[in-house]
Amino acid sequence: MNTQGKVFRYGDNVDTDVIIPARYLNTPNAAELAQHCMEDIDKDFVKAVVPGDVIVAGWNFGCGSSREHAPLVIKTCGTGCVIAKSFARIFYRNAINIGLPILECPEAVDEISANDQIAVDFDTGEIKNLTTGKTYRAQPFPPFIQNIIRCGGLLASLRENGGTEA
């Protein structure tokens, strides 16, 4: 499982209200919600993001409320992966539950710039900055979690595996 694209870079403590402002949570439609992803921090994000692009952020990405909408809108926009120094624990789990690939790699975050082109291999945890030629290693998820993400989330994984996850 891989992704490749340009980098959108953000700082520390990007909270769920910035990822998807609460004022839009009056619809269950993920595509409608995704039209507002990151707009309070980057009004051009949804116009510029293309499938495979990557969000790179600092410490505590996804802090704030526990809404599952935050990783869902990031995924629905086509974002291929989020790389951060760390994730808020509830965002971390919600990302896995909905099948959004995430990696923690402080060294990569320190050195990757906005608009760099990067390639990510989720199976190995390799992050390659195609702009600079540098390679970084994140700790990949164990195979059972990789399977959940590959299937598109926990429920899809359970359906595909007949209700069991092994």
Disulfide bonds with the S-S distance in Angstrom:
none
